[in-house]
């Protein structure tokens, strides 16, 4: 539990007077910290940002889980897609003596030093969504996320099966790939899975890949570039839904029909993507489940009870296309 402090009345008054001097933009606390002893488990969460619908749903999952009613106090930091902001956040969490730290690392590299500081402070670190590339994996307790390599593989395998269904499996198929933030775990895994599977089919040709940084506006910009460069694109594989949404705008602006003239496969399967599948503008979306809050809370509960936890925990994920999207839309949580 949070480390106990006994403060004098004078110190308490001084701290109240000074509190306004230490306001930090983009930092939110789920409850007011009091100088009295508390049984709440204090969790510091350094989030990537709010670059996509998936990320917004992921944040909401944590905020709705780590509440006072559930026995937690959440200190939330939006890093605005800057790794340096996450590093600062972790060091602030150490100074605040939180009980647990949750990190969704923007990129994989550059974490050894600050994570050693976290470990030396005796604060268990849990990774959410993305992974870190560190020499010592004891610097984090557990990781919760999607199987990104499999998501990439599933996107190409779905394409293969779909082409068989529509009688195009013998044709030469020209593919463009829209990557996420380069160096992020999701991008690395999905790129690996996509390209590994493409290589298995001799009639699949990867024309080009470019990063759209998981952002809708960049997805539109990258697709505009693809369309100017190639007049024979058969398939777009976008590593998240928001880039696919941007690509749809570019395809329609070019006078083409998304989902027909160009087959579109995206990853994440947020509710808006399922709506696009029903509308026929996206052909399939591979799920990456963002609801990590309850899973991370379960890990913390086990650690509090002195129970062992798994080093890697994969979330359950599905594939959505015209066969099941409409049925699942009414109950879709994100």
N, C-alpha and C positions, 0 to 999 in steps of 0.2 A: 504494500500500500504506500501512498505518498508519504514521504519522509516527514515526520512530525517536528513541528517547531513551536516553541513557546515564546511568544512575543510580548513585550511589555506594552502597556497602554500607550506610552509615549511614542514608542517606535511605530505602533499601529497608526497613530494620528499622522506622524511624519510620512509614512508610506502612502496614506490616503492623499495627502497634499501633493506628493510627488507623482502620483500615478499618472496624471495627465501628461507628464513630461516624457513618458516612455511608451506612448502609443505607437504601435507598429502597423502600417498599412498592410492589408491583406492577411492580417492575423485575427482570428476569431476564436473566442472561448465560448464553450457551450454553457458555462455557468460562471457566476461571480466567485472569485477566489476569496475566501475569508481567512483571517488569521487563526481561526479555531481549528481544532483537530478535525479531520475529515476522513470518512471511510471510502470516499470515491477513489477509483483507480484513474490516475491522470495519464492520458495518452496524447502524445504529440504526433501530429500527422502532417508530413510534408508532401503535398500533392503536386502533380505536374503543372496543372493549370486548368483551363476550361476550354480547350481547343476543339472539342467535339461533343456530340450528343452523348457518346459513350462515357466520356470523362465526367460530364455533368451528372450522369446517372451513378457513376462510381462514387463521386463525392457525396451525393445524397444518401447513398447506401451507408456510408460511414456516419454521416451526421444524424441519421435516423436511428442508428444502432448504438452509438456511443453517447448516450444521454444519461442524465442524472437518474432517471427512472430505472435505467438498466445498471446503475452503479458506476458510471463513468463520468469523467470530465474530459472533454475533447478540446485540445488546442490545435486549431486548423490553420495551416499556412498554404496559400496559393502561391506557388513559385513562379507563375507566369512563364513557364517553359524555359527557365534559366537555371542551369545546374548550380550556379554560384549562389542563387537564392536558397536552394535546398541545403547547401552546405552551411550557410548562415543560420538557417532554421534549425538544423541539427545541433549546432553549437549553442543556440539559444535554449533549446530543449534541455541540454546538459546543464546550463546555468539555472534553469528553472526546476531542475531535479524532478523531472517527470518520471513516472513509473515505467512507461513503455514508449518506444518510438516506432512509428510506422512510416515507411518511406516507399514512395512510388518513383524510383529513380528515372530521371529524364533520359539519361544515357547510361551505358554500362560502366564506362571507365572513369577513373579519377576519384574513387571513393575510399581507397585504402587508409589514408591519413585520418579523415574525419570519423570513419567507422571505428578505427582504433581508439579514438578519443571517447566514442560512445561506449565501447567495451570497457575501457579503463574506468569509466564513470559507473560501471555496474548496471547499465540500463539495457535490458533486452531489446533487440531491434528485429522487427518483422518487416519483410519486403512484401509489397503488394503490386500486382500487375507485372512490373518489369524487374529484371534481375541486375545484379552488379557483378562486375568482373574483378574479383579480388583474389589475392594469393591465399588468404586464410578464410575459409568459409565459416569458421567459428565466429566471425564478426557479425553474423546474423543468425537468428534462431530458426527462422522458418520463412518460406516464400509461398505466397498464394497467387495463382494466376492461371491463365489459359495456356494450352499447349500450342504455342505459336507455329511451330514447325508443322504440326498436324493441320492447323487451320490453313496454311498455305497449300499443303498437299491436298486437302479436301476440296479446295477451290478448283484445282486443275482436274481432279478425279471427277468432280461434279460435271465439269465442262466435257470431259471425255464421254461420260454417260449420256449427257444431253445431246451431244452431236450424233451419237448412235440413234437416239430416239427420233431425231428429225432427219436422219439419212445423210448427214454431212461428215461422218466419221472417216471417210476416205479422202476428203479434201485437204489441201494445204490450208492450215489455219494460222493467220498472222495475229500475234498477240502483242499488246503493249501492257506494261506493268507500271502501276503507280505506287511507289514505296512510301512508307511513313517516315517519321523522323529518323534520319540515318544514325546508326549507332545505338538506337534503342532496342531493347530486347524483342519487342513486337516486330520491328522492321527486320532485324537480323533473322529471327526464326521464320517469319512468313516468306521473306525472300528466299531463304534456303529451301523451304518446303515447295514453293512455287516452281523454282528453277529445277529442283531435283525431279519433280513430276513431269515438267515440260520435256525434259531430256528423255523421258521414257517413251514418248510418242513421236515417232519420226516425222509425222505430218504437222506437228506443232512447231511454230517458229516464233521466237521472242524477238520482235523488231527492236524494241528499246525499253529501258526502264529509267524512270526519273522519280525523284522524291517530290511529294506534294505536302510533306511535313504534317500529315494527318489533318490538314486544314482545308475547308471547303473552297475558299477563294483560290488557294494554290492548286487545288484539284482542277478547277476550271481553267486556270492559266496553263497548267501542264497539258491538259487535254487539247486546248487550242493549239499548242505547239505540235503535238502529235498529229493533229488533223492537217496542219499546214505541211508537215513533212511527209506524211504517208497518205495515199489515197486508197489503200487496200487493207485497212484495219478491220479484222473480223471480231476481235475480242478485246475488252478492257478488263484487267484484273486490278481492282483498287484495294489497297491494304486497309482501308476503313471506309465506312459508309459515307462520311461527310465528303471525302474526296470524290466519291462516286456521284454525290449530289451535284458537286461543282462540275464534274465531267458531263453530266446530263445536260446542264445548261449550255455547255460548249457544243455538244453534239447537236442539240436542237437549233442553236444559233447557226450551225453550219448547214442546216437544211436536212439533216438526217434524223432517223427515228431511233432513239435509244431503246435497247432491248430487242430491236428487230434488225436494223442495219448494222448495229454493233452490239454484240452480246456483252452484257455487263455483269460481272461477278464482284461482289464487295465482301468485306469482312467486318463483323461486329454484330449485325442483325438487330439494330435498334428498331424501335417501333416505326419510325419514319421510313426505314428501309423496307420493312414488311409492307407498308402502304405503297411504296414504289413498286414492289413486286406485284401486288394486286393490280396496280395501274398498268403494269407491263413495261415499265421503264428500267427496272432492274430484273435480271433473270434469276439470280440466286444471291443469298447472303449467308456467309458462314458465321455462326455465332461465336462471339467472345463475351462471355458473361461478366458484366461489370459489378455484380452484387457481392462484393468481397467483404463488406462490413461484418455480417454475421459470422463469416468464416474466421476473420481475424479476431473477433471477440471470443470465439470458441477457443482459439489458440491461447489467448490471454487467460481465460478461465482455467485452462489446463495448467498453464505455468503457475498460476496463483495456487493451484491445488498440489503443485509439486509433481504433476504428471508429465510424462514424455510427450513430445509433439513431433510430427513428421517434418523432415527437412523441406520437402517439396509437396505442395498440395495443389493438384489440378482441379479446376472447376468443371462441371458437366456442361457440355456444349452441343448444339444441334446444327442442322443445315436447313435453311428455309428456301423454298421456291414456290412456284404457282400451285403446287400440290397441297401445301399445308399453311401458307402464309395467312390466308383469309380466315381460316379456322382459329389460328392462334392470336390474331390481332386483338379481339375483345379482352383477352386476359393478359396482354403483354404489359409488363411492369415498367419497361424502360424503352 
